[in-house]
Amino acid sequence: MDHLPIFCQLHDRDCLLVGGGDVAERKARLLLEAGARLTVNAKDFVPQFQVWADNGRLTLVEGEFDSALLDCCWLAIAATDDDAVNARVSAEAEQRRIFCNVVDAPKQASFIMPSIIDRSPLMVAVSSGGTSPVLARLLREKLEAMLPQHLGQVAHFAGQLRSRVKQHFANMGDRRRFWEKLFVNDRLAQSLANQDAKAVAEITEQLLDAPLDNRGEVVLVGAGPGDAGLLTLKGLQQIQQADIVVYDRLVSDEIMNLVRRDADRVFVGKRAGYHCVPQEEINQILLREAQKGKRVVRLKGGDPFIFGRGGEELETLCQAGLPFSVVPGITAASGCSAYAGIPLTHRDYAQSVRLVTGHLKTGSELDWHNLAAEKQTLVFYMGLNQAATIQAKLAEHGMPLDMPVALVENGTTVSQRVVSGELAQLSVLAQQVASPALIIVGRVVELRNKLNWFSHH
């Protein structure tokens, strides 16, 4: 171990910062957030230091470094652009047995500043021992994505609850299981974030009173249109906390690789004309696993509430009295159009957008007259098999046959293909594209020639 990681209590303790530039400003922010009584010594100061001084948050000492400023300090930081000054600060601090950090010179420092993830009272620090600060920063960014912003509020609430939990549960095993259930309860975390005291109290009582083996819940998560980078941070957090993930074929392998390694996975994929698992059986899988006390994530491509039948699945859970929550995802219309270089709305071409299901029985289910109107964009989900009907109905109700159309296959992925043409060609174009694919109809399709940034296919 090159360094012993410790967390210092600096509240109301004297600290010295030598330097008044941009780097010193960043260090000052950290010390002020930690509650230090801060003195800053420098020849010149960037404007923020004067603002802090005017507000009484720190003391400025203008001029050359004065070693006497160290006499009452607990900790010092040298952050000037003069190596000789930094070395002198370090040497004087060493004589006084004061921990000193020297910016960009870890060998001269008696302590180093890690990359910090602040979810107070929960703190995470990442350090490479000064050898590779960029790597430490990248790791911190990954951890930032994994840790919910409200985690600190949950930790603070848990601290308030400790004595009650100790009295409520006689043995350590039961307490551990209770805390595991509490820390992954998304509804409790959201209620704490919203400062909803009534909901927090109700959820807490439910957690305390329900049998430990019967505290399951279901989280409905939208996985987005394919590119794993489009999965939301909250969606990522949920799939990494899941005991079991029930997923569709439209969830990409890249996203499934982000699922917690030891989570059970249940594939319930559906293909046109073939249902691997009937919808009612999917509903029962979610119900059955949650009733076992498991944290179930129902992972769906796109957004679960846009042609995803998410509402139907949650109705089953609601009837059974099981808790659930929803994490929306980027719907295919938004993701695929963006990656195809087609804006869904545009001041000159489309003032509205309509998302339409292509699952048609006779073609008469839709309001074709309004769908054929000008100045809008149409996006048909699951419409390949009905392309001829879509073409005929739109033309029948007045849409010009030269209206631009685009079909986006495997949108947002490395295998994305876009086939474009006119409404008169739609049925033929559909034969050149494989599912999953979207059909986009509207003048905005013409903008693809200028705005296509992702793929030349």
C-alpha positions in Angstrom: 0.0 0.0 0.0 1.6 3.2 -1.2 -0.7 5.5 0.8 -3.1 5.0 3.7 -6.5 6.3 2.7 -8.0 8.4 5.4 -10.9 10.9 5.7 -9.9 14.1 7.6 -12.3 16.0 9.9 -11.3 19.6 9.0 -14.4 21.4 10.3 -13.4 24.6 12.1 -9.7 23.7 11.8 -7.0 26.0 10.4 -5.7 25.1 6.9 -3.3 27.0 4.7 -3.5 27.2 0.9 -0.5 28.8 -0.8 -1.4 29.9 -4.3 -4.1 32.1 -5.8 -4.7 30.8 -9.4 -7.3 28.5 -11.0 -5.8 25.3 -9.5 -5.7 26.8 -6.1 -9.3 27.9 -6.5 -10.3 24.2 -7.1 -8.5 23.2 -3.9 -10.1 26.0 -2.0 -13.6 24.8 -2.9 -12.8 21.4 -1.5 -11.5 22.8 1.8 -14.4 25.1 2.2 -16.9 22.3 1.5 -15.1 20.4 4.3 -15.7 23.3 6.7 -12.1 24.3 7.1 -11.0 27.7 8.5 -9.0 28.6 5.4 -6.2 31.1 5.0 -4.9 31.7 1.4 -1.5 33.2 0.8 -0.5 34.4 -2.7 0.9 37.4 -4.6 -2.2 37.6 -6.7 -5.7 36.0 -6.6 -8.3 35.1 -9.2 -11.6 37.0 -8.6 -13.4 34.1 -6.8 -11.0 34.4 -3.9 -12.0 38.0 -3.3 -15.7 37.0 -3.4 -15.1 34.4 -0.7 -13.1 36.8 1.4 -15.9 39.5 1.1 -18.4 36.8 2.3 -16.2 36.0 5.3 -15.5 32.4 4.1 -11.7 32.7 4.1 -8.8 35.0 4.9 -6.5 36.4 2.2 -2.8 37.1 2.9 -1.3 38.9 -0.1 2.5 38.6 -0.6 5.3 36.2 -0.5 4.9 32.9 1.3 5.3 33.4 5.1 6.2 30.2 6.9 4.7 31.6 10.1 1.2 31.0 8.5 1.8 27.3 9.1 2.2 27.6 12.9 -1.4 26.8 13.8 -2.3 24.7 10.8 -3.6 21.2 10.6 -3.1 20.8 6.9 -1.5 22.7 4.0 -1.6 22.7 0.2 1.0 24.2 -2.1 -0.7 25.2 -5.4 1.5 27.9 -7.0 3.1 27.7 -10.4 6.6 28.2 -8.8 8.3 24.9 -8.0 10.7 26.5 -5.6 7.9 28.0 -3.5 6.0 24.8 -3.5 9.1 22.9 -2.3 9.6 25.5 0.5 6.0 25.1 1.7 6.5 21.3 1.7 9.7 21.5 3.6 8.4 24.0 6.2 5.3 21.8 6.7 7.4 18.7 7.1 9.4 20.4 9.9 6.2 21.1 11.8 4.8 17.6 11.1 1.9 19.1 9.2 0.5 17.1 6.3 1.1 18.9 3.0 -0.1 18.4 -0.5 2.0 19.7 -3.4 0.0 20.0 -6.6 1.5 18.0 -9.5 4.4 16.8 -7.3 3.3 13.7 -5.4 6.8 12.8 -4.4 7.1 16.1 -2.4 3.7 15.7 -0.8 3.0 14.0 2.5 -0.6 13.4 1.3 -2.3 13.4 -2.0 -5.8 14.6 -3.1 -7.9 11.8 -4.5 -10.8 12.1 -7.0 -13.9 12.4 -4.9 -17.5 11.2 -5.3 -19.5 13.1 -2.8 -22.7 11.6 -1.6 -22.4 13.0 1.9 -22.3 11.4 4.4 -21.2 8.7 2.0 -17.8 9.5 0.4 -15.8 7.6 -2.2 -12.2 8.5 -3.0 -10.2 7.2 -5.9 -6.4 7.6 -6.2 -3.6 6.4 -8.4 -1.0 7.6 -5.9 -0.3 10.5 -8.2 1.0 8.3 -11.0 -2.0 8.6 -13.3 -4.6 11.3 -12.2 -6.4 11.0 -15.6 -7.1 7.3 -14.9 -8.4 8.2 -11.4 -10.7 10.8 -12.9 -12.1 8.3 -15.5 -12.7 5.8 -12.7 -14.4 8.5 -10.7 -16.7 9.3 -13.6 -17.7 5.7 -13.9 -18.5 5.5 -10.2 -20.5 8.8 -10.5 -22.7 7.1 -13.1 -23.3 4.1 -10.9 -24.1 5.9 -7.6 -27.5 7.7 -7.4 -27.4 11.3 -6.5 -29.8 10.6 -3.6 -27.6 8.0 -2.0 -26.4 10.4 0.6 -29.9 11.1 1.8 -30.5 7.3 2.1 -27.3 6.9 4.1 -28.3 9.8 6.4 -31.8 8.3 6.9 -30.3 4.9 7.6 -28.2 6.5 10.4 -31.4 7.8 12.0 -33.0 4.4 11.8 -30.2 2.3 13.2 -31.3 2.1 16.8 -34.8 1.3 15.8 -33.7 -1.5 13.5 -31.5 -2.9 16.2 -34.4 -3.2 18.6 -36.8 -4.5 15.9 -34.5 -7.3 14.6 -32.9 -9.6 17.2 -30.1 -11.1 15.1 -27.5 -9.7 12.8 -28.6 -11.8 9.8 -32.1 -10.3 9.9 -30.7 -6.8 10.3 -28.4 -7.3 7.3 -31.3 -8.5 5.1 -33.4 -5.5 6.2 -30.7 -3.0 5.3 -30.2 -4.7 1.9 -33.9 -4.3 1.2 -33.9 -0.7 2.3 -30.8 0.4 0.4 -32.2 -0.9 -2.9 -35.8 0.4 -2.4 -36.1 3.0 -5.2 -39.4 4.3 -3.9 -37.9 5.1 -0.5 -34.9 6.9 -2.2 -37.2 8.9 -4.4 -39.4 9.9 -1.5 -36.3 11.0 0.5 -35.1 13.0 -2.5 -38.6 14.7 -2.8 -38.7 15.3 1.0 -42.0 13.5 1.1 -42.0 12.7 4.8 -45.4 10.9 4.7 -44.3 8.5 1.9 -40.9 7.9 3.7 -42.8 6.9 6.9 -45.2 4.6 5.1 -42.5 2.8 3.1 -40.3 2.5 6.2 -43.2 0.9 8.2 -43.9 -1.5 5.3 -40.2 -2.6 5.3 -40.2 -3.1 9.0 -43.4 -5.0 9.3 -43.4 -7.2 6.2 -41.7 -10.6 6.4 -38.1 -10.3 5.3 -38.6 -12.9 2.5 -41.6 -11.0 1.1 -40.2 -7.6 0.2 -39.8 -8.0 -3.5 -40.5 -5.3 -6.1 -40.4 -4.8 -9.8 -38.6 -2.0 -11.7 -39.7 -1.4 -15.2 -36.7 -0.1 -17.1 -36.4 1.3 -20.6 -33.2 0.1 -22.2 -33.3 2.6 -25.1 -33.1 1.8 -28.8 -29.8 -0.2 -28.8 -26.7 1.8 -28.2 -25.6 1.0 -24.7 -24.5 4.6 -24.3 -28.1 5.7 -24.5 -29.2 3.7 -21.4 -30.0 6.2 -18.7 -27.9 6.5 -15.5 -30.8 5.4 -13.4 -31.5 2.5 -15.7 -27.8 1.4 -15.3 -28.1 1.6 -11.6 -31.2 -0.6 -11.6 -29.9 -3.4 -13.7 -26.8 -3.5 -11.5 -28.9 -3.9 -8.4 -31.3 -6.5 -9.8 -31.6 -10.1 -8.5 -33.3 -11.1 -11.8 -33.7 -9.4 -15.2 -36.5 -10.3 -17.5 -35.6 -9.0 -20.9 -36.8 -8.8 -24.6 -34.9 -9.4 -27.8 -34.7 -5.7 -28.5 -32.3 -5.3 -25.5 -28.8 -5.3 -27.0 -26.0 -7.6 -25.9 -24.0 -4.5 -25.0 -26.6 -3.5 -22.5 -27.0 -7.1 -21.1 -23.3 -7.1 -20.5 -23.9 -4.3 -18.0 -26.3 -6.4 -15.9 -25.0 -7.5 -12.5 -23.0 -10.6 -13.1 -24.7 -12.9 -10.6 -28.3 -11.8 -11.5 -30.6 -14.4 -13.0 -31.7 -13.6 -16.6 -35.0 -14.6 -18.2 -35.4 -14.1 -21.9 -39.0 -13.5 -23.0 -38.2 -12.2 -26.4 -40.9 -11.7 -29.0 -40.6 -11.8 -32.7 -43.1 -10.9 -35.4 -45.5 -13.8 -35.8 -43.8 -15.7 -32.9 -44.1 -15.1 -29.2 -41.4 -16.8 -27.2 -43.4 -16.3 -24.0 -47.0 -15.2 -24.0 -47.7 -11.8 -22.4 -49.8 -13.3 -19.6 -46.9 -15.6 -18.7 -44.5 -12.6 -18.6 -46.9 -10.9 -16.2 -46.9 -14.0 -14.0 -43.1 -14.3 -14.1 -42.8 -10.8 -12.7 -45.4 -11.4 -10.1 -44.0 -14.8 -9.0 -40.4 -13.6 -8.7 -41.3 -10.5 -6.8 -43.4 -12.5 -4.4 -40.3 -14.5 -3.6 -38.8 -11.3 -2.3 -36.5 -10.7 -5.3 -35.7 -7.3 -6.9 -36.9 -7.8 -10.4 -36.0 -5.6 -13.3 -38.2 -5.8 -16.4 -35.9 -4.6 -19.1 -37.5 -3.5 -22.4 -36.1 -2.0 -25.5 -36.9 1.7 -26.0 -39.3 3.2 -23.6 -41.6 0.7 -21.7 -44.6 3.0 -21.9 -44.4 3.6 -25.7 -45.7 0.5 -27.5 -44.0 -1.6 -24.9 -47.0 -3.0 -23.0 -45.4 -1.8 -19.8 -48.8 -0.6 -18.5 -50.3 -4.0 -18.8 -47.5 -5.7 -16.9 -47.7 -3.2 -14.1 -51.5 -3.6 -13.8 -50.9 -7.2 -12.8 -48.5 -6.1 -10.1 -50.9 -3.4 -8.9 -53.7 -5.9 -8.5 -51.4 -8.1 -6.4 -50.4 -5.2 -4.2 -46.7 -5.4 -5.1 -44.5 -2.3 -5.2 -43.1 -1.2 -8.6 -41.5 1.8 -10.2 -40.6 2.9 -13.7 -37.4 4.2 -15.3 -38.2 5.6 -18.7 -35.9 5.0 -21.7 -35.1 6.8 -24.9 -37.8 5.6 -27.3 -36.9 4.2 -30.7 -38.4 7.2 -32.6 -36.1 9.6 -30.8 -33.0 7.5 -30.9 -33.2 6.1 -34.4 -34.2 9.4 -36.0 -31.3 11.2 -34.3 -28.8 8.6 -35.4 -30.2 8.7 -38.9 -29.8 12.5 -39.1 -33.5 13.1 -39.2 -35.0 15.7 -36.8 -38.5 14.7 -35.9 -39.6 18.4 -35.7 -38.4 21.4 -37.6 -39.8 24.9 -37.8 -39.9 24.8 -41.6 -41.2 21.2 -42.2 -42.9 19.7 -39.1 -44.6 21.3 -36.1 -45.7 18.0 -34.6 -44.7 14.4 -34.5 -47.0 11.3 -34.3 -45.9 7.9 -33.0 -48.0 5.2 -34.6 -48.2 1.4 -34.1 -47.8 -0.6 -37.3 -49.6 -3.6 -35.8 -52.7 -3.3 -37.9 -55.4 -5.9 -38.6 -57.5 -4.2 -41.4 -55.9 -0.8 -41.7 -59.1 0.9 -40.6 -58.1 1.3 -36.9 -56.2 4.6 -37.5 -57.3 8.1 -38.3 -55.6 8.2 -41.7 -57.1 11.5 -42.7 -55.3 13.3 -39.9 -52.2 11.2 -40.3 -52.0 12.3 -44.0 -52.0 16.0 -43.0 -49.1 18.3 -43.9 -46.5 19.8 -41.5 -46.0 16.8 -39.3 -43.7 13.7 -39.0 -45.1 10.2 -38.7 -43.1 7.4 -37.1 -44.5 3.9 -37.5 -43.3 1.3 -35.0 -43.4 -2.4 -36.0 -44.7 -1.4 -39.5 -42.6 -3.4 -42.0 -45.3 -6.1 -42.6 -47.9 -3.3 -43.1 -45.8 -1.1 -45.3 -48.1 -1.6 -48.3 -51.2 -0.7 -46.2 -49.5 2.3 -44.8 -48.5 3.5 -48.2 -52.0 2.9 -49.7 -53.9 4.5 -46.8 -51.8 7.7 -46.6 -52.0 8.1 -50.4 -55.7 7.5 -50.4 -56.2 10.3 -47.8 -54.2 12.9 -49.7 -50.6 12.5 -48.8 -48.4 13.3 -51.9 -46.7 10.2 -53.4 -43.4 12.1 -53.4 -43.4 12.5 -49.6 -40.0 11.5 -48.3 -39.8 8.3 -46.3 -37.0 6.5 -44.4 -36.7 3.1 -42.9 -34.2 2.7 -40.1 -33.0 -0.8 -39.4 -31.1 -1.7 -36.1 -31.1 2.0 -35.3 -28.3 3.5 -33.1 -26.2 0.3 -33.3 -23.1 -0.4 -35.4 -25.3 -2.4 -37.8 -27.7 0.5 -38.5 -29.0 0.8 -42.0 -31.1 3.6 -43.4 -33.1 3.1 -46.7 -34.8 6.2 -48.0 -37.1 7.1 -50.9 -40.6 8.4 -51.5 -44.0 7.3 -50.2 -44.8 5.7 -53.6 -41.8 3.3 -53.0 -42.6 2.4 -49.4 -43.8 -1.1 -49.9 -40.8 -1.9 -52.1 -38.3 -0.3 -49.7 -39.8 -2.3 -46.8 -38.7 -5.5 -48.5 -35.0 -4.4 -48.3 -35.1 -3.9 -44.5 -35.2 -6.4 -41.7 -36.8 -6.1 -38.3 -36.4 -4.3 -35.9 -37.0 -1.2 -38.1 -38.9 2.1 -37.9 -40.7 3.9 -40.8 -40.3 7.7 -40.8 -42.6 9.7 -43.1 -42.3 13.5 -43.6 -40.4 16.3 -45.2 -37.9 16.2 -42.4 -36.4 13.1 -44.0 -34.9 15.3 -46.7 -32.6 16.8 -44.0 -30.8 13.5 -43.7 -28.7 14.5 -46.7 -27.1 17.3 -44.6 -27.5 16.1 -41.0 -26.4 12.4 -41.3 -23.6 12.2 -38.8 -23.6 8.6 -37.6 -23.5 6.3 -40.6 -23.2 6.4 -44.4 -25.4 3.3 -44.8 
